[in-house]
Amino acid sequence: MKKVFLYTLMLIFSLTSYGLVESEFKVIESKSTLEASNLLLDINSATAADMLKSGISKSYVDKLLEYRDITGGFKKLSDMTKISGIGTKTAEKLKLKFREPKSFKMKRFNINKVDDKVLIYYGFTKKEIQSIRKYQESSIFRNNLEVKKIISEKRYEELKDYIDY
């Protein structure tokens, strides 16, 4: 009988003391640790070291930085697919490392001096690039009216403020 009483007493003590210990320790997390977006990099300002630390391979880091240097930055994360070697699947994996850009300032470019790679970075289609090159075989672009004849209205409206001659 004494053993039963002792076991019961120990059981009651262990149950009540567990509740005391549990209530003494609370994990408090700040808002920033709870938001996963704070752990994501800003694609328009992250350094090469930041990108490498987050697990992005050097070849992709170099491509992302080159694109950013040429165009001024990324308007949206899906712009990564404009980069040669970064397809849809790779872009989807890379998007997990970055948050959507809030703003950037697109750089101006001279349509008579840039290569096809740069035109692709600015969103020109292959057909538009072919039309540009065909036009340049006989002349150079001197004004916006000449460019407007060659590329789509939509592309022209997007880029008219960034094209130099």
PyRosetta script that sets phi, psi and omega in degrees:
from pyrosetta import init, pose_from_sequence

init()
pose = pose_from_sequence("MKKVFLYTLMLIFSLTSYGLVESEFKVIESKSTLEASNLLLDINSATAADMLKSGISKSYVDKLLEYRDITGGFKKLSDMTKISGIGTKTAEKLKLKFREPKSFKMKRFNINKVDDKVLIYYGFTKKEIQSIRKYQESSIFRNNLEVKKIISEKRYEELKDYIDY")
pose.set_psi(1, -39.2)
pose.set_omega(1, 178.1)
pose.set_phi(2, -63.2)
pose.set_psi(2, -38.4)
pose.set_omega(2, -179.7)
pose.set_phi(3, -63.6)
pose.set_psi(3, -42.6)
pose.set_omega(3, 179.5)
pose.set_phi(4, -63.2)
pose.set_psi(4, -43.3)
pose.set_omega(4, 179.0)
pose.set_phi(5, -62.6)
pose.set_psi(5, -44.0)
pose.set_omega(5, 179.1)
pose.set_phi(6, -64.1)
pose.set_psi(6, -44.1)
pose.set_omega(6, 178.4)
pose.set_phi(7, -62.0)
pose.set_psi(7, -41.6)
pose.set_omega(7, 179.4)
pose.set_phi(8, -65.3)
pose.set_psi(8, -43.3)
pose.set_omega(8, 179.2)
pose.set_phi(9, -63.2)
pose.set_psi(9, -42.9)
pose.set_omega(9, 178.2)
pose.set_phi(10, -64.9)
pose.set_psi(10, -38.8)
pose.set_omega(10, 179.3)
pose.set_phi(11, -64.3)
pose.set_psi(11, -45.0)
pose.set_omega(11, 178.9)
pose.set_phi(12, -63.4)
pose.set_psi(12, -43.4)
pose.set_omega(12, -180.0)
pose.set_phi(13, -63.0)
pose.set_psi(13, -44.4)
pose.set_omega(13, -178.2)
pose.set_phi(14, -66.7)
pose.set_psi(14, -37.2)
pose.set_omega(14, 179.4)
pose.set_phi(15, -67.9)
pose.set_psi(15, -41.8)
pose.set_omega(15, -179.1)
pose.set_phi(16, -74.1)
pose.set_psi(16, -35.5)
pose.set_omega(16, 180.0)
pose.set_phi(17, -71.5)
pose.set_psi(17, -31.4)
pose.set_omega(17, 177.2)
pose.set_phi(18, -62.7)
pose.set_psi(18, -40.6)
pose.set_omega(18, 178.0)
pose.set_phi(19, -64.8)
pose.set_psi(19, -36.3)
pose.set_omega(19, 178.3)
pose.set_phi(20, -67.8)
pose.set_psi(20, -44.5)
pose.set_omega(20, -179.1)
pose.set_phi(21, -64.6)
pose.set_psi(21, -42.2)
pose.set_omega(21, -178.0)
pose.set_phi(22, -63.9)
pose.set_psi(22, -39.4)
pose.set_omega(22, -176.4)
pose.set_phi(23, -76.2)
pose.set_psi(23, -19.1)
pose.set_omega(23, -179.8)
pose.set_phi(24, -73.0)
pose.set_psi(24, -28.6)
pose.set_omega(24, -175.4)
pose.set_phi(25, -113.5)
pose.set_psi(25, 116.6)
pose.set_omega(25, 176.8)
pose.set_phi(26, -125.8)
pose.set_psi(26, 136.2)
pose.set_omega(26, 176.4)
pose.set_phi(27, -89.1)
pose.set_psi(27, 123.6)
pose.set_omega(27, 179.6)
pose.set_phi(28, -111.9)
pose.set_psi(28, 121.5)
pose.set_omega(28, 179.4)
pose.set_phi(29, -109.4)
pose.set_psi(29, 137.1)
pose.set_omega(29, 176.5)
pose.set_phi(30, -75.0)
pose.set_psi(30, 164.7)
pose.set_omega(30, -179.5)
pose.set_phi(31, -60.6)
pose.set_psi(31, -37.5)
pose.set_omega(31, -176.6)
pose.set_phi(32, -67.0)
pose.set_psi(32, -30.5)
pose.set_omega(32, 178.2)
pose.set_phi(33, -77.7)
pose.set_psi(33, -22.1)
pose.set_omega(33, 179.7)
pose.set_phi(34, -81.5)
pose.set_psi(34, -26.0)
pose.set_omega(34, -178.1)
pose.set_phi(35, -89.8)
pose.set_psi(35, 113.7)
pose.set_omega(35, -179.5)
pose.set_phi(36, -65.4)
pose.set_psi(36, -27.2)
pose.set_omega(36, -178.3)
pose.set_phi(37, -63.6)
pose.set_psi(37, -24.1)
pose.set_omega(37, 177.6)
pose.set_phi(38, -70.8)
pose.set_psi(38, -17.9)
pose.set_omega(38, 179.1)
pose.set_phi(39, -87.6)
pose.set_psi(39, -9.5)
pose.set_omega(39, -178.9)
pose.set_phi(40, -85.0)
pose.set_psi(40, 150.6)
pose.set_omega(40, -179.2)
pose.set_phi(41, -86.1)
pose.set_psi(41, 152.2)
pose.set_omega(41, 171.6)
pose.set_phi(42, -86.2)
pose.set_psi(42, 114.9)
pose.set_omega(42, -173.6)
pose.set_phi(43, -63.7)
pose.set_psi(43, -23.5)
pose.set_omega(43, -178.3)
pose.set_phi(44, -91.4)
pose.set_psi(44, -6.5)
pose.set_omega(44, 179.9)
pose.set_phi(45, -134.1)
pose.set_psi(45, -9.4)
pose.set_omega(45, -178.6)
pose.set_phi(46, -63.9)
pose.set_psi(46, 139.4)
pose.set_omega(46, 178.0)
pose.set_phi(47, -82.4)
pose.set_psi(47, 167.5)
pose.set_omega(47, 177.1)
pose.set_phi(48, -59.7)
pose.set_psi(48, -41.0)
pose.set_omega(48, -179.9)
pose.set_phi(49, -61.7)
pose.set_psi(49, -41.9)
pose.set_omega(49, 178.2)
pose.set_phi(50, -60.7)
pose.set_psi(50, -45.1)
pose.set_omega(50, -178.8)
pose.set_phi(51, -65.7)
pose.set_psi(51, -41.7)
pose.set_omega(51, 179.1)
pose.set_phi(52, -64.2)
pose.set_psi(52, -41.2)
pose.set_omega(52, 178.9)
pose.set_phi(53, -62.0)
pose.set_psi(53, -32.2)
pose.set_omega(53, -178.1)
pose.set_phi(54, -80.7)
pose.set_psi(54, -1.7)
pose.set_omega(54, 174.8)
pose.set_phi(55, 100.5)
pose.set_psi(55, 9.3)
pose.set_omega(55, 177.7)
pose.set_phi(56, -83.6)
pose.set_psi(56, 134.1)
pose.set_omega(56, -176.9)
pose.set_phi(57, -68.1)
pose.set_psi(57, 153.4)
pose.set_omega(57, -176.7)
pose.set_phi(58, -57.9)
pose.set_psi(58, -38.9)
pose.set_omega(58, -178.8)
pose.set_phi(59, -62.6)
pose.set_psi(59, -40.7)
pose.set_omega(59, 177.8)
pose.set_phi(60, -70.8)
pose.set_psi(60, -38.2)
pose.set_omega(60, 177.8)
pose.set_phi(61, -59.5)
pose.set_psi(61, -45.8)
pose.set_omega(61, 179.9)
pose.set_phi(62, -60.9)
pose.set_psi(62, -41.3)
pose.set_omega(62, 179.8)
pose.set_phi(63, -67.0)
pose.set_psi(63, -41.9)
pose.set_omega(63, 179.9)
pose.set_phi(64, -64.9)
pose.set_psi(64, -41.9)
pose.set_omega(64, 179.8)
pose.set_phi(65, -67.8)
pose.set_psi(65, -38.2)
pose.set_omega(65, 177.8)
pose.set_phi(66, -62.7)
pose.set_psi(66, -46.9)
pose.set_omega(66, 178.2)
pose.set_phi(67, -58.0)
pose.set_psi(67, -46.0)
pose.set_omega(67, -178.8)
pose.set_phi(68, -63.1)
pose.set_psi(68, -40.1)
pose.set_omega(68, 178.9)
pose.set_phi(69, -65.5)
pose.set_psi(69, -39.1)
pose.set_omega(69, -177.2)
pose.set_phi(70, -74.7)
pose.set_psi(70, -47.5)
pose.set_omega(70, -172.5)
pose.set_phi(71, -95.1)
pose.set_psi(71, -18.7)
pose.set_omega(71, -176.2)
pose.set_phi(72, 103.4)
pose.set_psi(72, -15.0)
pose.set_omega(72, 177.8)
pose.set_phi(73, 146.2)
pose.set_psi(73, -172.6)
pose.set_omega(73, -178.6)
pose.set_phi(74, -104.1)
pose.set_psi(74, 128.3)
pose.set_omega(74, 175.9)
pose.set_phi(75, -74.9)
pose.set_psi(75, -39.1)
pose.set_omega(75, 176.4)
pose.set_phi(76, -148.8)
pose.set_psi(76, 160.0)
pose.set_omega(76, -176.0)
pose.set_phi(77, -63.0)
pose.set_psi(77, -29.9)
pose.set_omega(77, -179.7)
pose.set_phi(78, -65.7)
pose.set_psi(78, -13.9)
pose.set_omega(78, 176.3)
pose.set_phi(79, -63.4)
pose.set_psi(79, -15.7)
pose.set_omega(79, 178.4)
pose.set_phi(80, -59.4)
pose.set_psi(80, -26.7)
pose.set_omega(80, -178.5)
pose.set_phi(81, -71.4)
pose.set_psi(81, -11.4)
pose.set_omega(81, 175.5)
pose.set_phi(82, -73.9)
pose.set_psi(82, -14.7)
pose.set_omega(82, -176.7)
pose.set_phi(83, -86.9)
pose.set_psi(83, 129.4)
pose.set_omega(83, 178.0)
pose.set_phi(84, -60.9)
pose.set_psi(84, 129.6)
pose.set_omega(84, -179.4)
pose.set_phi(85, 96.6)
pose.set_psi(85, -6.4)
pose.set_omega(85, 176.2)
pose.set_phi(86, -118.9)
pose.set_psi(86, 100.8)
pose.set_omega(86, 178.8)
pose.set_phi(87, -90.8)
pose.set_psi(87, -171.9)
pose.set_omega(87, -176.8)
pose.set_phi(88, -61.3)
pose.set_psi(88, -44.4)
pose.set_omega(88, -177.9)
pose.set_phi(89, -66.6)
pose.set_psi(89, -43.2)
pose.set_omega(89, 178.9)
pose.set_phi(90, -65.2)
pose.set_psi(90, -41.5)
pose.set_omega(90, 178.8)
pose.set_phi(91, -60.8)
pose.set_psi(91, -39.0)
pose.set_omega(91, 178.4)
pose.set_phi(92, -62.9)
pose.set_psi(92, -39.5)
pose.set_omega(92, 177.6)
pose.set_phi(93, -68.2)
pose.set_psi(93, -41.2)
pose.set_omega(93, -179.7)
pose.set_phi(94, -68.1)
pose.set_psi(94, -31.8)
pose.set_omega(94, 179.6)
pose.set_phi(95, -59.5)
pose.set_psi(95, -25.3)
pose.set_omega(95, 179.4)
pose.set_phi(96, -68.8)
pose.set_psi(96, -17.1)
pose.set_omega(96, -179.1)
pose.set_phi(97, -94.1)
pose.set_psi(97, -16.2)
pose.set_omega(97, -173.1)
pose.set_phi(98, -122.4)
pose.set_psi(98, 152.6)
pose.set_omega(98, 170.4)
pose.set_phi(99, -96.3)
pose.set_psi(99, 157.1)
pose.set_omega(99, -178.6)
pose.set_phi(100, -62.4)
pose.set_psi(100, 132.5)
pose.set_omega(100, -178.6)
pose.set_phi(101, -64.6)
pose.set_psi(101, 143.6)
pose.set_omega(101, 179.5)
pose.set_phi(102, -90.0)
pose.set_psi(102, -40.2)
pose.set_omega(102, 179.4)
pose.set_phi(103, -161.5)
pose.set_psi(103, 159.5)
pose.set_omega(103, 174.2)
pose.set_phi(104, -161.7)
pose.set_psi(104, 162.8)
pose.set_omega(104, 178.4)
pose.set_phi(105, -115.2)
pose.set_psi(105, 112.1)
pose.set_omega(105, -179.6)
pose.set_phi(106, -67.5)
pose.set_psi(106, 138.9)
pose.set_omega(106, 178.5)
pose.set_phi(107, -83.1)
pose.set_psi(107, 151.9)
pose.set_omega(107, 175.3)
pose.set_phi(108, -77.5)
pose.set_psi(108, 156.4)
pose.set_omega(108, 177.3)
pose.set_phi(109, -144.2)
pose.set_psi(109, 151.1)
pose.set_omega(109, 177.9)
pose.set_phi(110, -93.9)
pose.set_psi(110, 113.4)
pose.set_omega(110, -174.9)
pose.set_phi(111, -64.2)
pose.set_psi(111, -22.5)
pose.set_omega(111, 179.4)
pose.set_phi(112, -83.4)
pose.set_psi(112, -13.6)
pose.set_omega(112, -173.7)
pose.set_phi(113, -115.3)
pose.set_psi(113, -15.2)
pose.set_omega(113, -175.4)
pose.set_phi(114, -83.2)
pose.set_psi(114, 155.5)
pose.set_omega(114, 177.4)
pose.set_phi(115, -91.5)
pose.set_psi(115, 176.1)
pose.set_omega(115, -176.7)
pose.set_phi(116, -60.6)
pose.set_psi(116, -36.2)
pose.set_omega(116, -179.4)
pose.set_phi(117, -58.8)
pose.set_psi(117, -44.3)
pose.set_omega(117, -180.0)
pose.set_phi(118, -66.6)
pose.set_psi(118, -40.4)
pose.set_omega(118, 178.0)
pose.set_phi(119, -61.9)
pose.set_psi(119, -38.8)
pose.set_omega(119, 176.3)
pose.set_phi(120, -63.6)
pose.set_psi(120, -42.5)
pose.set_omega(120, 178.2)
pose.set_phi(121, -57.7)
pose.set_psi(121, -34.9)
pose.set_omega(121, 179.5)
pose.set_phi(122, -83.9)
pose.set_psi(122, 0.9)
pose.set_omega(122, 172.2)
pose.set_phi(123, 98.4)
pose.set_psi(123, 7.0)
pose.set_omega(123, 177.8)
pose.set_phi(124, -68.9)
pose.set_psi(124, 142.6)
pose.set_omega(124, 176.7)
pose.set_phi(125, -81.3)
pose.set_psi(125, 164.8)
pose.set_omega(125, 178.0)
pose.set_phi(126, -60.0)
pose.set_psi(126, -38.9)
pose.set_omega(126, 179.5)
pose.set_phi(127, -63.9)
pose.set_psi(127, -43.0)
pose.set_omega(127, 178.2)
pose.set_phi(128, -64.6)
pose.set_psi(128, -39.9)
pose.set_omega(128, 178.7)
pose.set_phi(129, -64.3)
pose.set_psi(129, -41.8)
pose.set_omega(129, 177.0)
pose.set_phi(130, -60.9)
pose.set_psi(130, -41.9)
pose.set_omega(130, 178.5)
pose.set_phi(131, -64.6)
pose.set_psi(131, -40.2)
pose.set_omega(131, 177.9)
pose.set_phi(132, -62.3)
pose.set_psi(132, -46.9)
pose.set_omega(132, -178.2)
pose.set_phi(133, -66.4)
pose.set_psi(133, -37.7)
pose.set_omega(133, 178.4)
pose.set_phi(134, -63.9)
pose.set_psi(134, -43.8)
pose.set_omega(134, 178.3)
pose.set_phi(135, -62.2)
pose.set_psi(135, -39.6)
pose.set_omega(135, -177.3)
pose.set_phi(136, -71.9)
pose.set_psi(136, -14.3)
pose.set_omega(136, 176.2)
pose.set_phi(137, -64.2)
pose.set_psi(137, -30.5)
pose.set_omega(137, -177.4)
pose.set_phi(138, -111.7)
pose.set_psi(138, -15.8)
pose.set_omega(138, -175.9)
pose.set_phi(139, -160.9)
pose.set_psi(139, 176.2)
pose.set_omega(139, 172.0)
pose.set_phi(140, -115.5)
pose.set_psi(140, 160.5)
pose.set_omega(140, 176.3)
pose.set_phi(141, -77.6)
pose.set_psi(141, 128.1)
pose.set_omega(141, -179.6)
pose.set_phi(142, -111.4)
pose.set_psi(142, -17.2)
pose.set_omega(142, -178.7)
pose.set_phi(143, -159.8)
pose.set_psi(143, 175.4)
pose.set_omega(143, -176.4)
pose.set_phi(144, -68.9)
pose.set_psi(144, -27.8)
pose.set_omega(144, -179.9)
pose.set_phi(145, -64.2)
pose.set_psi(145, -37.0)
pose.set_omega(145, 178.4)
pose.set_phi(146, -68.6)
pose.set_psi(146, -40.5)
pose.set_omega(146, 178.9)
pose.set_phi(147, -67.7)
pose.set_psi(147, -40.3)
pose.set_omega(147, -178.0)
pose.set_phi(148, -59.8)
pose.set_psi(148, -30.2)
pose.set_omega(148, 178.6)
pose.set_phi(149, -72.6)
pose.set_psi(149, -25.4)
pose.set_omega(149, -171.2)
pose.set_phi(150, -94.4)
pose.set_psi(150, -39.0)
pose.set_omega(150, -175.0)
pose.set_phi(151, -105.8)
pose.set_psi(151, 169.9)
pose.set_omega(151, -178.8)
pose.set_phi(152, -68.2)
pose.set_psi(152, 153.5)
pose.set_omega(152, 179.2)
pose.set_phi(153, -58.2)
pose.set_psi(153, -42.5)
pose.set_omega(153, -179.3)
pose.set_phi(154, -61.3)
pose.set_psi(154, -48.8)
pose.set_omega(154, -179.3)
pose.set_phi(155, -62.9)
pose.set_psi(155, -41.4)
pose.set_omega(155, 179.3)
pose.set_phi(156, -59.7)
pose.set_psi(156, -46.1)
pose.set_omega(156, -179.3)
pose.set_phi(157, -63.6)
pose.set_psi(157, -36.5)
pose.set_omega(157, 179.2)
pose.set_phi(158, -66.6)
pose.set_psi(158, -37.6)
pose.set_omega(158, -168.2)
pose.set_phi(159, -113.0)
pose.set_psi(159, -2.8)
pose.set_omega(159, -173.2)
pose.set_phi(160, -55.8)
pose.set_psi(160, -31.7)
pose.set_omega(160, -179.0)
pose.set_phi(161, -81.7)
pose.set_psi(161, -5.4)
pose.set_omega(161, -175.8)
pose.set_phi(162, -114.6)
pose.set_psi(162, -4.1)
pose.set_omega(162, -176.3)
pose.set_phi(163, -93.3)
pose.set_psi(163, 127.1)
pose.set_omega(163, 172.9)
pose.set_phi(164, -108.0)
pose.set_psi(164, 160.1)
pose.set_omega(164, -178.0)
pose.set_phi(165, -123.0)
pose.dump_pdb("model.pdb")
